[in-house]
Amino acid sequence: MTRKIVGWSLFVLLAVILLYVSRFWDFRFWSGGLFGIDMLRPQGGLVAQWLRGTPLAPYELLVWLVGGFLSLSAFEWLFSRLWPLREQGGQED
C-alpha cells in the first residue's frame, strides 16, 4: 500500500512539472519567477522559451514529447529499482 501511495504521489508531481514546462500551462499562481528564479515564469511554456533562437525552436512540441517520454521512462525505471514488486503471493505491497 505504501508503494502505491508514494508512486502515485511522485507520478502526480512529475505530471504537474511536465505540464508546467509545456505550452499547455495556463495558470498564473505566482508573480515573477517560481521560488525567485526568473527563468521559471508563471505562464509556463518553458520549453518554447528555452528553445527560442535555436534550430530546434520549430520542433518545440516534439522536443517536449520526447523529453516527457524519457522522463517518465526514467521515473518508471527508478521506481522499479527502489521498490521492486514481490513475486510471492501475486500481490503488491
N, C-alpha and C positions, 0 to 999 in steps of 0.2 A: 504494500500500500504506500509506503514511504517513497519507493522508487517512482510510482506513478505521479504522486503529488509533486515531487521535485522535478520530474521530467516535464510535466505539463506546465509548471511554473516557468522553467527555463525556456520551453518552447514558446510560450506566450511572450516572454520578454524578448526573445530573438525575433519573433514575428513583428512586434512593435518597433524594434530597431530597424528591421528591414523596411517596414512601411515608412518610417521616418526618413530614411535615406532615399526612398523612391520619390518619383514625381507625384504620387497619389496622396501624399500627406497634405491635408487641408486645414489643420488645426493650428491655432496660434495661442498656446497656453502660457507663453512667457514673452517678455520683450528682450531684445538684444540676443546674445548668444546663450545657448544652453550651458549652465554651470559657468557662465562668464567667458566661454570660448566663442569668439566671434564667428568662427567657421561653422558652428552648429546653429545656423539661423533658425528662427521659429517657423518659417513656412516650408521647411523640408526641401525636397528636390536637391539633395546634396550631391548625388551622383552627377547630375547635369552641371552643377556648379563646379565640381572638381574636374570634370572633363572639358569645360569651356576653354577654347583656344588650343585644344589638342586634336590630332587626326581622328580620335575616337568619339568626338562630340556628336556626330550624326548617329552613332550606334549606341547612344546612352541607354535605351531600353534593353538592348541586347546585353550590354555590359552589366546592367543591373540584374537581369535574369540569370546570367552565368554566375555572377557573384552571389546571388541568393541561393542558387542551387549548390554551389561549392560550400557556402557557409552552413547550409542545412545538412549537407553530407558530412562535413567535419563535425558538426554537433552530434549527429547520429553516431558517428564512429567513436567520438569521445565518450558519449553517454554509454554506449555498449561496452567500452573498456572499463569505465568506472563502476558500473553496476551491471555485471553480466547476469543473464537470466539463469535461474536454477533449472536443471534438467529433470530433477526428481519430482514426481507427482504431477507434472504438467501445469503447475500454477505459478504465477508470478508472485514476487514479494510485494 
